Amino acid sequence: MSQLQLFDRQGPQAQHALDVCAARHRGSPTSIEAHERVRARKAAVRSEVLRFVIRRDYDGATIEEIALALKLRYTTCSARCAELKADALIYATHRRRRTSSGATAAVLMATEVVTRG
C-alpha cells in the first residue's frame, strides 16, 4: 500500500473526518465552521506535507520549514503534521533547529525514511 493510498482508507484516523481538535475547542462554533471549511482539502494538503518530509530524507524538516516551502500557513501545516503524527507517518526526532523567531523546533522525519534504512 502506498502512502497516498493510506489517505483513502476509511475511519477517523486515516481520513480525519472527525475534528482532531474537538476536545480542545469543545464545540466552539467558529472552530466547527473552520473544520468544515477545510475538511475537503485536508487529505491533499496532508499528502503534500508527507511528500515534502519524505523528500527531506534524514535532514527532516521543522513545521516552519514545511510551511514556508509549501506556502502554507503555519497553523495549517501544524494541524496536518499532527494528523500525520497520529497516523505514525511522521514523527518528531530529538533534533532541534532554530526557527525564524530564534526559538528551537523539533525536526520531523517520515517513518518511511527510517524503516527503509
C-alpha positions in Angstrom: 0.0 0.0 0.0 1.4 3.4 -1.0 1.4 6.4 1.4 -1.2 8.1 -0.8 -3.5 5.1 -0.5 -3.4 5.4 3.2 -5.4 8.6 2.9 -8.1 6.7 1.0 -8.8 4.3 3.9 -12.0 4.6 5.9 -12.0 5.5 9.5 -11.3 8.6 11.6 -7.6 8.0 12.0 -7.0 7.8 8.2 -9.3 10.4 6.9 -9.6 12.7 9.9 -13.2 13.4 9.0 -13.6 13.9 12.7 -12.2 17.1 14.1 -9.0 16.1 15.9 -9.1 19.4 17.8 -12.7 18.9 19.0 -11.7 18.1 22.6 -9.5 21.2 22.7 -12.1 23.7 21.3 -15.1 21.9 23.0 -17.6 22.6 20.2 -16.7 26.3 19.6 -19.0 27.3 16.6 -16.1 29.1 14.9 -13.8 26.1 15.2 -16.5 23.8 13.9 -17.1 26.1 11.0 -13.3 26.2 10.3 -13.1 22.4 10.3 -16.0 22.1 7.8 -14.4 24.7 5.6 -11.0 22.9 5.3 -12.2 19.3 5.6 -12.4 18.6 1.8 -8.8 19.8 1.2 -7.2 18.2 4.3 -6.1 14.9 2.6 -4.5 16.7 -0.3 -2.5 19.1 2.0 -1.6 16.2 4.3 -0.3 14.2 1.3 1.7 17.3 0.1 3.3 17.7 3.6 4.2 14.0 3.7 5.8 14.0 0.3 7.9 17.0 1.3 9.1 15.4 4.6 9.9 12.2 2.7 12.0 14.2 0.2 13.9 15.8 3.0 15.1 12.3 3.9 17.3 12.2 7.0 17.5 16.0 7.1 13.9 16.1 8.1 12.1 19.5 8.5 10.5 21.7 11.1 6.9 22.7 10.8 8.1 26.2 9.9 10.3 24.9 7.1 7.5 22.8 5.7 5.1 25.8 5.9 7.5 28.1 4.1 8.4 25.6 1.4 4.8 24.7 0.6 3.5 28.2 1.1 1.1 27.1 3.8 0.0 28.9 6.9 1.9 27.7 10.0 -1.3 26.7 11.7 -2.5 24.7 8.7 0.9 22.9 8.5 0.9 22.2 12.2 -2.5 20.7 12.1 -1.7 18.4 9.1 1.6 17.4 10.8 -0.4 16.5 14.0 -2.6 14.2 11.8 0.4 12.6 10.1 2.0 12.0 13.6 -1.3 10.5 14.8 -1.2 8.1 11.8 2.5 7.3 12.6 3.6 8.6 9.1 5.9 11.2 10.6 7.5 11.7 14.0 9.3 14.3 16.0 13.0 13.5 16.3 15.2 14.5 19.3 16.9 17.0 17.0 16.0 20.7 17.1 16.6 23.6 14.7 16.4 27.3 15.1 13.3 29.0 13.7 12.9 32.5 12.3 12.0 33.7 15.8 15.2 32.4 17.3 13.4 29.6 19.2 14.1 26.0 18.5 11.7 23.5 17.0 11.6 19.7 16.6 12.8 18.2 13.4 10.2 15.9 11.9 11.0 12.9 9.8 9.0 10.5 7.8 8.6 7.0 9.3 9.3 5.6 5.8 12.8 7.0 5.7 13.7 5.2 8.9 12.1 1.9 8.0 13.8 1.7 4.6 17.1 2.2 6.4 
